[in-house]
C-alpha cells in the first residue's frame, strides 16, 4: 500500500500509534471525517459501525474499542489525496476541541434562562452536535423551556419517523399546539382523526383543524376533507369545495380534481379539467395528485391506459410517508365510494396494501380489518393479525382495541371449549360407572 502523505511521506504516527498526546482527538477527527463522507469502516473488533448514527458517539465508541487505531492507517493509505485528508483531520480536531469548551458555556447560559442558548442547546441535543449525544427527550425539554413551537414540532416528527414512538410524538405536537403552532395543530388533528397515539375523536380533530386555519388558511383543505367525507361534521360538499379553494394548496387542488373526475361534491363532472388540475398539482409535488393520476392511468380515465405508469406512480408515492398515507386515503375513498366514485372494495385492499408496505400505520389497520372480515379479499386471519399487530405496535389505538377483543374472545372460547370437554368426560365416567354396576349385578 502507498503510505504517503505529501511527497513520499509516511502515514502520520498519530494514525497508527497512540503514543502522541493528541492521538485520540486526531483519530477521532479522522473517523469523523470518514463518517461525514460516507466511508464504510469495519472496526478492528469485528463490529461493523453504523454510519447512520451520530458521528461523535461513533468516534468515541471506536476510540474505546480500538485504542491502537490500526484500521485508520488502512483507511489513510487508500485515499487518493492524503494532503486533503490531513487538512480535514486538523479541521475536525479543532472543531471538536472548540465544541468541548463551548458546550459547557452554552449549558450555563441556557440554565441562566437565556432563550437563544436554550434553543441552540435543544438543537444540539436534537441532532447530536457540539460534543453532546443525541437525546430527543432533552431536546424537547429545552425547546419547551424556550417556548419554541417549531422545535417541538420538529422533535415530534423525529419521534414519529425515526423511532416510531407515536406516544412521544403526540406529546411533542401537543406541546407545540398549545403554543398555537399551525403544523402541530394539523398533525395532532390527524392523530385524533385516525386514532394514532390517541383515541379516535373526529370532533376533536375538526376543532384542531379549525384552530390551525386561524393561524394559516392553507390548512383549510384538511377541514374540507372532513366535510367531504362527513367526518366530525355533517357532510357538506359545497362547503368542502369552498374550503379547498380557499386553501390554494396543491393537495387541495388534487382533491378538487378528484371531485371533477366523478362529478361529486356539487361540482360538474369534467374529466379533462380533473386531469388538468391533477397534472398541475403533481407538478407542484402533491403526493395525492401523484396517487390520483396513478388511479387514472390504471383505468384509462382521462389519460391513456398505462398500467406500467400507474405502478410507477404508486411506487413513487409508496416510498415516502406522505405518499403512503395518500395511497391509504385512496383506499378509503374506493371502499366508501366518496365523491361519486364507484365503490371498489377489491381495489381498496390493493391501495391499503401498498400504503401499509410504505409504512402507513392507518393503511396497516384497514388492511388488517379487510383481511379479517374478508372485505374485498379472501379472509386470512393470520395475515390480518400480522398487520393489526404492526399497526398497534406503531400506536394505532383502533388496532389495539381489536386485538384486545380478539384475545378476549379467544380466551372465552378456550374456556368454553374446556368446559365442554370436562362435561363430556364427566358423562363418560358416569356411563362407565353404570356399566360396571350392571356387570356386578349380573354376576
Secondary structure, DSSP 8 states (H G I E B T S, - for coil): ----SSSS----HHHH-S-STTHHHHHHHHHHHHHHTT---B-TTS-B--TTS-HHHHHHHHHHH-TT-HHHHHHHHT-S-HHHHHHHHHHHHHHHHHHHHHHHHHHHHHHTT-HHHHHHHHHHHHHT-TT----HHHHHHHHHHTT-HHHHHHHHHHIIIII--HHHHHHHHHHHHHTT-HHHHHHHHHHHHHTBSS---HHHHHHHHHHHHHH-GGGHHHHHHHHHHTSSS---HHHHHHHHHHH--HHHHHHHHHHHHHT-TTS---HHHHHHHHHHHHHTT-HHHHHHHHHHHHHTSSS---HHHHHHHHHHHHTSHHHHHHHHHHHHHHHHTGGG----HHHHHHHHHHHHHTT-HHHHHHHHHHHHHTSSS---HHHHHHHHHHHHHTTBHHHHHHHHHHHHHHHHHHHHHHHHHHHHHHHHHHHHHHHHHHHHHH-
